[in-house]
Amino acid sequence: MTTTITIQPATTPPGKLADAELHFTDGVLAGLKLVGFAIWSRRDGSGLNVTMPARQYSVNGERRSFALLRPITDSGAQEAIRLQVLAAWEQHQAAHQDDAASAE
């Protein structure tokens, strides 16, 4: 199964850098996308964080979150997706820096 990650820069809320989507280009999921990834700058300024797709719900007035993308057995499985989203962000940043430099 082949996938592509697309990046859409965000301006709000503060600290959110971009939204990311996982596009499936072949296999049984071809033509579909998984949305809900977000890239955030860490509050302490020490790097970036990626949040995964989730659905919020309330129990007794308390907001909770239900992860939509969960590992079957390997708890580290999400790390590969997180690293790919960060790599796509870096490529997006580099491409836009090149565009800005060539426009000058």
C-alpha positions in Angstrom: 0.0 0.0 0.0 1.4 3.3 -1.0 0.6 6.6 0.8 1.4 10.2 0.4 1.3 12.8 3.2 0.0 16.3 2.3 0.6 19.3 4.5 -1.8 22.3 4.9 -0.2 25.2 6.9 -2.3 26.5 9.8 -2.4 29.9 11.3 -4.6 29.2 14.4 -4.6 28.2 17.2 -1.2 29.4 18.4 1.4 26.7 18.3 -0.3 24.7 15.5 1.9 24.7 12.5 -0.1 22.5 10.1 -2.7 19.9 9.4 -1.6 16.7 7.7 -3.5 14.1 5.7 -2.5 10.6 4.7 -3.5 9.9 1.1 -3.8 6.3 -0.1 -2.6 5.9 -3.7 -3.0 2.2 -4.2 -4.4 -1.0 -2.6 -7.8 -1.4 -1.1 -7.8 2.1 0.3 -6.8 3.8 -3.0 -8.6 7.1 -3.5 -9.2 7.6 0.3 -7.5 9.8 2.8 -7.1 9.8 6.6 -7.4 13.3 8.1 -6.9 14.6 11.6 -3.1 14.7 11.9 -1.7 18.0 13.2 1.8 19.3 13.7 2.4 21.5 16.8 5.4 23.3 18.2 6.1 22.2 21.7 5.3 24.6 24.4 8.8 24.5 25.8 10.2 25.2 22.3 12.2 21.9 22.2 10.8 20.5 18.9 7.6 19.4 17.3 4.7 17.2 18.3 2.3 15.3 16.0 -1.2 14.5 17.2 -3.1 11.7 15.6 -6.8 11.5 14.5 -9.1 11.4 17.4 -12.8 11.9 18.3 -13.8 13.9 21.3 -16.7 13.0 23.5 -18.1 13.9 26.9 -18.7 11.7 30.0 -20.4 13.4 32.9 -19.3 16.8 31.5 -15.7 15.7 31.2 -14.1 15.9 27.7 -12.3 12.8 26.6 -10.6 11.7 23.4 -10.9 8.4 21.6 -7.9 7.7 19.3 -9.0 6.6 15.8 -5.6 5.2 14.8 -4.4 2.7 17.3 -1.8 -0.1 17.3 -3.0 -3.7 17.0 -0.1 -5.2 18.9 3.1 -3.0 18.5 2.7 0.0 20.8 5.5 1.7 18.8 3.6 1.4 15.5 2.4 5.0 15.6 6.0 6.3 15.8 6.6 5.4 12.1 3.6 7.5 11.0 4.7 10.4 13.3 8.2 10.4 11.8 6.7 10.3 8.3 4.4 13.3 9.1 7.4 15.2 10.5 9.5 14.4 7.4 6.7 15.6 5.1 6.6 18.8 7.2 10.3 19.3 6.8 10.0 18.8 3.0 7.1 21.3 2.9 9.2 23.8 4.8 12.2 23.3 2.6 10.2 23.7 -0.6 8.6 26.9 0.6 11.9 28.4 1.7 13.2 27.6 -1.8 10.2 29.3 -3.3 10.6 32.4 -1.1 14.3 32.6 -2.0 13.7 32.3 -5.7 11.0 35.0 -5.5 13.5 37.6 -4.1 
